[in-house]
Amino acid sequence: MRIKNICCIGAGYVGGPTMAVIAQKCPEINVTVVDINEERIEAWNNEDVENIPIYEPGLSDVVKETRDRNLFFSTDVDAAINEADMIFISVNTPTKTYGIGKGMAADLKFIELCARQIARVSKNDKIVVEKSTLPVRTAEALKNILDNTGNGVSYQILSNPEFLAEGTAIDDLMNPDRVLIGGDIDTIEGKEAVEALVDIYAHWVPRERLLTTNVWSSELSKLTANAFLAQRVSSINAMSELCEKTGADVNDVAKAVGMDTRIGVKFLKSSVGFGGSCFQKDILNLVYISKSLGLNEVADYWEQVILMNDHQKRRFAANMVKTLFNTVSGKKIALLGWAFKKDTNDTRESAAIYVADYLLNEQAEIVVYDPKVKMEQIYADLDSLETRSEQENRSLVSVVNDAYEATKGSHAVAVLTEWDEFKQLDWKNIYKDMLKPAFVFDGRRLLVKQTMEEIGFEFYAIGS
């Protein structure tokens, strides 16, 4: 089965970069990324590729090379679906905020809307690829909708979860550890569909890294991978609190533990907490699935990973208040970093949001600087918590375009994103312009304690 036209529904953090790389590596295939958000599509079509809506190192170069050659961004969803041989569904699957499963289950309304639109528009056979992270057995629901509401068209459903780390997404796409493709491997049609997607990735990924499974294993593998990674972060963060109480240093502990080849070094860096669009959402989904199947002990185990992460953010903020003489009311606190990690402008579930919210509840005055996150996004993140009015958020929080402006006249600085530029700042100058005693709280273990203390700072880092 030769694929000539691909449509991707959803122009977000997964769909945009993934389709850009497929277009670059498969110049004979036309790739169209569609979204109903006109503003987002306009941004993807921006003449200045440096201003596309997603910041990822290397992404703008790939878009510049492929856009209007064989990569297109459009709001005409129906036309793209109709022309496509293969359709990737890459829409948001947020945690439900209502009804059964509220706060845990994945909200699949956008997935279902996609399925119904595909069924309504399609006139010839299609391969539909789940790219969004979905609960196990979602493909069954998709196929049910497509087969029962369509025009007699035949569909094959594949699962192709993404394993991208934001900030290194292009490198991860170019040189993946593995590409997982799940399909109906017990039928000839299913095998052909799987092979069609394998052939696309085989343009640049060695065949031995292309894993094929049944759909259910593929869907569950994505949730499991994220749960395992998040569990490592919460594990080292749990130890960071113990280190602080006993005089140990969490970096030393992590190094010693990581040198054990059975454990390894990755995801053992203690911090103020993990964020991003996947870890929390996927673990909550795993908890919900486990509970719904009566596996309460399994659910409790994974839920503890989330509880530990929430605790880490809370205790970091509480320690700031305690250290600042048990009050931050009316005090200027500079937050360096708002993105959930460096080299991305994604702020979903960022620790900075919750640390800021905690400090605002204590009546602090907050100034934020992040090199890639815009002011509107910062206010939107705070507003979404509904802790206080939008007007209050804007009166208590200011956003600036310079780290030195943020820190000037402040009582304390908190490093909440590990941007490289924060290591290069003139901290002597920052110290000179702060109120004394000048406090720095390093939530990312980015700065050197001895150096900061020699300058004169009262310095506190996670896990030491």
C-alpha positions in Angstrom: 0.0 0.0 0.0 1.7 3.2 -1.2 0.9 6.4 0.7 0.8 9.6 -1.4 -1.2 12.0 0.9 -1.1 12.3 4.7 -3.4 14.4 6.8 -2.7 15.2 10.4 -5.6 16.6 12.5 -4.1 18.8 15.2 -1.3 21.3 14.7 0.1 21.1 18.2 3.3 20.0 20.0 3.1 16.5 18.5 1.4 17.0 15.1 3.5 19.9 13.9 7.0 18.6 14.5 6.2 15.0 13.6 4.6 16.0 10.3 7.5 18.4 9.5 10.0 15.6 9.9 7.9 13.1 7.9 7.6 15.7 5.1 11.4 16.3 5.2 12.3 12.6 5.1 9.5 11.6 2.6 9.6 14.3 -0.1 7.3 12.2 -2.4 4.5 12.4 0.2 2.3 15.4 0.5 1.7 16.2 4.2 -1.1 18.5 5.3 -1.5 19.6 8.9 -5.0 20.8 9.7 -6.6 22.5 12.7 -9.8 24.5 13.3 -7.8 27.1 15.2 -7.2 29.7 12.5 -4.8 31.7 14.6 -2.5 28.7 15.1 -2.5 27.8 11.4 -1.7 31.4 10.5 1.2 31.2 12.9 2.5 28.0 11.2 2.3 29.8 7.9 4.1 32.8 9.2 6.7 34.1 6.7 9.2 34.4 9.5 9.7 30.8 10.5 11.2 31.8 13.7 7.7 32.9 14.8 5.9 29.6 14.3 3.8 28.7 17.3 6.0 26.0 18.8 9.6 26.6 19.9 11.8 23.5 19.5 15.5 23.6 18.6 15.8 22.7 14.9 12.1 22.8 14.1 12.1 26.1 12.2 14.8 24.9 9.9 12.8 21.8 9.0 9.6 23.8 8.4 11.5 26.3 6.3 12.8 23.5 4.0 9.5 21.7 3.6 6.7 24.2 3.9 4.8 24.8 0.6 7.0 22.0 -1.0 5.2 19.0 0.5 4.2 20.3 3.9 1.1 22.4 4.2 -0.9 24.0 7.0 -4.6 24.5 6.5 -8.0 25.0 8.2 -9.8 23.1 5.5 -10.1 19.9 7.5 -12.6 18.2 5.2 -10.5 18.6 2.1 -7.4 17.3 3.7 -9.3 14.2 5.1 -10.9 13.5 1.7 -7.6 13.6 -0.1 -5.6 11.6 2.5 -4.6 7.9 2.3 -3.5 8.1 5.9 -4.9 10.3 8.7 -3.0 11.0 11.9 -5.2 12.0 14.8 -3.1 14.3 17.0 -5.6 16.3 19.0 -5.6 17.1 22.7 -6.8 14.5 25.2 -6.9 16.5 28.4 -7.9 15.1 31.8 -11.7 15.3 32.3 -12.9 18.2 34.3 -16.5 17.0 34.6 -18.6 13.9 35.1 -17.5 10.3 35.6 -13.7 10.1 35.9 -13.4 13.8 36.7 -9.8 14.7 37.5 -8.4 11.3 36.2 -9.9 9.9 33.0 -8.8 11.2 29.6 -11.4 13.4 27.9 -11.9 11.7 24.5 -14.5 14.2 23.1 -12.0 15.6 20.5 -11.0 12.1 19.4 -14.6 11.2 18.9 -15.3 14.4 17.0 -12.4 13.6 14.7 -13.7 10.1 14.1 -17.1 11.3 13.2 -15.7 14.0 10.8 -13.5 11.3 9.1 -16.5 9.1 8.7 -18.7 11.9 7.3 -16.1 13.1 4.8 -14.3 9.9 3.6 -15.1 8.5 0.2 -12.3 5.9 -0.1 -10.5 3.5 2.2 -8.3 5.1 4.9 -5.6 4.2 7.4 -6.3 6.1 10.7 -3.4 6.5 13.0 -3.7 7.3 16.7 -0.9 9.8 17.5 -2.5 11.3 20.6 -1.9 9.5 23.9 -5.0 7.4 24.6 -6.4 4.9 27.1 -6.0 1.3 26.1 -8.7 0.0 23.8 -9.6 3.5 22.4 -9.0 2.1 18.9 -11.9 -0.2 19.4 -14.2 2.8 20.0 -12.7 4.6 17.0 -13.3 1.6 14.7 -16.9 1.3 16.0 -17.7 4.9 15.1 -16.0 4.8 11.7 -17.5 1.5 10.7 -21.1 2.4 11.8 -21.3 6.0 10.7 -19.4 6.0 7.5 -20.2 5.7 3.8 -19.2 2.1 3.4 -15.5 3.0 3.5 -13.1 0.5 5.0 -10.8 1.7 7.8 -7.7 0.3 9.5 -6.8 1.7 12.9 -3.2 2.0 13.9 -1.6 3.1 17.2 1.7 5.1 16.8 2.4 6.8 20.1 5.0 9.5 20.3 7.9 9.2 22.6 9.2 12.8 22.2 10.8 14.8 24.9 10.0 18.5 24.5 13.2 20.5 24.0 14.7 17.6 22.0 11.7 16.7 19.9 13.5 17.1 16.5 16.5 15.0 17.6 14.1 12.4 19.0 12.2 12.3 15.7 15.3 12.1 13.6 17.0 9.4 15.7 14.4 7.6 17.8 15.1 4.8 20.3 12.2 3.0 18.8 9.1 3.6 16.7 6.1 1.7 18.0 3.3 0.8 15.6 0.3 -1.2 16.7 -2.3 -2.6 14.4 -4.6 -5.5 13.6 -1.7 -7.9 12.9 -4.0 -11.0 12.7 -5.5 -9.9 9.3 -4.0 -9.3 5.9 -5.5 -5.8 5.7 -4.2 -5.0 9.1 -0.7 -6.2 8.3 -0.7 -4.1 5.1 -1.7 -1.0 7.0 1.0 -1.6 9.5 3.6 -2.1 6.7 2.5 1.1 5.0 3.4 3.1 8.1 6.6 1.1 8.7 7.6 2.0 5.1 7.2 5.7 5.9 9.5 5.6 9.0 11.9 3.3 7.2 12.9 6.3 5.0 15.2 7.2 7.9 14.8 4.9 10.9 16.6 1.5 10.8 14.2 -1.4 10.5 15.4 -3.0 13.8 14.0 0.1 15.7 10.6 -0.2 14.1 8.5 -2.3 16.5 5.1 -3.7 15.5 2.6 -5.0 18.0 -1.2 -5.4 18.4 -3.0 -2.1 19.0 -3.7 -2.7 22.7 0.0 -3.3 23.5 0.9 -0.1 21.6 -1.7 2.0 23.4 -0.7 0.7 26.9 3.1 1.0 26.2 2.8 4.8 25.9 1.1 5.2 29.2 3.6 2.8 30.8 6.7 4.6 29.5 5.5 7.9 30.9 4.5 6.4 34.2 8.0 4.7 34.6 9.8 8.0 33.8 7.6 10.1 36.1 8.1 7.5 38.8 11.9 7.9 38.6 11.5 11.7 39.0 9.2 11.3 42.0 11.6 8.7 43.5 14.6 11.0 43.4 12.5 13.9 44.6 11.4 11.9 47.6 15.0 11.3 48.4 15.8 15.0 48.0 13.7 15.8 51.1 15.5 13.1 53.1 18.8 14.5 51.9 17.9 18.0 53.1 17.1 16.6 56.6 20.2 14.4 57.0 22.9 16.5 55.4 23.3 14.3 52.4 23.4 15.8 48.9 20.9 14.4 46.4 23.3 14.9 43.4 25.8 12.7 45.1 23.2 10.1 45.9 21.8 10.2 42.3 25.3 9.8 40.9 26.1 6.8 43.1 22.7 5.1 42.4 22.9 6.0 38.7 26.3 4.2 38.3 24.5 0.9 38.9 24.0 -0.4 35.4 20.7 -1.9 36.4 19.4 1.5 37.2 21.2 4.0 35.0 21.6 7.8 35.2 18.6 9.1 33.3 15.7 10.9 35.0 17.5 11.0 38.4 17.9 14.8 38.5 16.0 16.2 41.5 14.0 19.3 40.9 11.0 21.3 42.0 8.8 18.8 40.2 7.9 17.4 36.8 5.5 19.1 34.4 4.5 19.0 30.8 1.5 17.7 28.9 2.1 14.0 29.4 3.3 12.7 32.8 0.6 13.8 35.1 -2.2 13.3 32.6 -1.1 9.8 31.6 -0.5 8.6 35.1 -4.0 9.8 36.2 -5.4 8.0 33.2 -3.5 4.8 34.3 -4.9 5.3 37.8 -8.4 5.6 36.4 -8.1 2.6 34.2 -6.8 0.5 37.0 -9.6 1.6 39.4 -12.2 1.0 36.8 -10.9 -2.6 36.4 -10.9 -3.1 40.2 -7.1 -3.0 40.5 -7.1 -0.7 43.5 -3.5 -1.6 44.7 -2.2 -0.8 41.2 -4.0 2.5 41.1 -2.7 3.4 44.6 0.9 2.7 43.6 0.8 5.0 40.5 -1.3 7.7 42.3 1.5 8.1 44.8 3.8 9.3 42.0 1.5 12.3 41.5 1.1 12.9 45.2 4.9 13.1 45.6 5.2 15.5 42.7 2.5 17.8 44.1 4.2 17.6 47.5 7.6 18.6 46.0 6.1 21.8 44.5 4.2 22.7 47.6 7.2 22.2 50.0 9.5 24.2 47.7 7.2 27.2 47.9 6.5 26.6 51.6 10.3 26.6 52.3 10.6 30.0 50.5 8.0 31.5 52.8 9.5 29.9 55.9 13.0 31.1 55.0 11.8 34.6 54.2 11.0 35.1 57.9 7.6 33.3 57.6 6.1 36.0 55.4 6.3 37.1 51.8 3.4 39.5 52.0 4.2 42.6 49.9 7.7 41.2 49.1 8.9 41.1 45.5 9.8 37.6 44.4 11.5 37.0 41.0 10.7 33.8 39.2 13.2 32.8 36.6 11.6 30.4 34.2 7.9 29.6 33.5 8.2 26.8 30.9 8.0 23.3 32.4 11.6 22.6 31.1 14.2 24.4 29.0 14.2 24.6 25.2 10.4 24.7 24.9 7.6 27.3 25.3 5.2 24.7 26.7 3.9 25.6 30.1 1.4 22.8 30.7 1.6 21.6 34.3 4.7 23.6 34.9 5.9 23.7 38.5 6.3 27.5 38.2 2.5 27.9 37.9 1.9 26.1 41.2 4.8 27.7 43.1 3.6 31.2 41.9 0.0 30.3 43.0 1.2 29.3 46.5 3.2 32.5 46.9 0.3 34.6 45.6 -1.9 33.1 48.3 0.7 34.4 50.7 0.3 37.9 49.1 3.7 38.0 47.5 4.3 40.3 44.5 5.7 38.2 41.7 7.8 39.2 38.7 8.3 36.5 36.0 11.0 36.2 33.3 11.1 33.4 30.8 13.0 33.7 27.5 10.3 31.9 25.4 7.0 32.1 27.2 4.8 35.1 26.4 3.0 37.2 28.9 -0.5 36.2 27.8 0.4 32.5 28.4 1.6 33.2 31.9 -1.6 35.0 32.8 -3.7 32.3 31.1 -2.0 29.6 33.2 -2.7 31.4 36.5 -6.3 32.3 35.4 -6.9 28.6 34.6 -6.4 27.7 38.3 -9.4 30.0 39.2 -7.7 30.7 42.6 -8.3 34.4 42.3 -9.8 36.9 39.8 -8.0 37.7 36.5 -7.7 41.3 37.7 -5.9 40.2 40.9 -3.5 38.0 38.9 -2.6 41.0 36.7 -2.2 43.3 39.7 0.1 40.9 41.7 2.1 39.4 38.8 4.2 41.3 36.3 6.0 39.8 33.3 9.3 41.3 32.0 11.6 40.7 29.1 14.9 40.7 31.1 16.2 38.7 34.0 18.0 41.7 35.5 14.8 43.7 35.5 13.0 40.8 37.2 15.5 40.5 40.0 16.2 44.2 40.6 14.8 45.2 44.0 13.6 41.7 44.8 13.8 40.0 48.2 14.3 36.6 46.6 14.9 34.8 43.3 13.5 31.3 42.5 15.0 29.4 39.5 12.2 27.3 38.2 13.3 26.4 34.7 16.7 25.1 33.8 17.4 27.5 30.9 21.1 27.6 30.2 21.1 31.4 30.1 20.4 31.5 33.9 23.8 29.9 34.5 25.5 32.7 32.5 23.8 35.6 34.3 26.0 38.2 36.1 24.9 37.1 39.6 27.3 39.6 41.3 25.3 42.4 39.6 22.0 40.7 40.5 23.1 40.5 44.2 24.1 44.2 44.2 20.6 45.2 43.0 18.6 43.0 45.4 17.4 43.7 48.9 19.5 42.2 51.7 19.7 39.6 52.8 19.4 38.3 49.2 17.9 34.9 48.8 18.2 32.5 45.9 16.1 29.3 45.8 17.4 26.9 43.1 14.6 24.5 42.1 16.6 23.0 39.3 20.1 22.5 40.8 21.4 24.8 38.1 23.7 27.0 40.2 26.8 26.3 42.2 26.2 26.7 45.9 29.7 27.7 46.9 29.9 30.3 44.1 26.6 31.8 45.1 27.4 31.9 48.8 30.8 33.6 48.1 28.9 36.4 46.3 26.8 36.8 49.4 23.6 35.1 48.7 21.5 33.1 51.2 21.4 30.1 48.9 19.0 27.1 49.0 18.9 24.2 46.5 16.6 21.2 46.3 18.1 18.2 48.0 21.0 19.8 49.8 
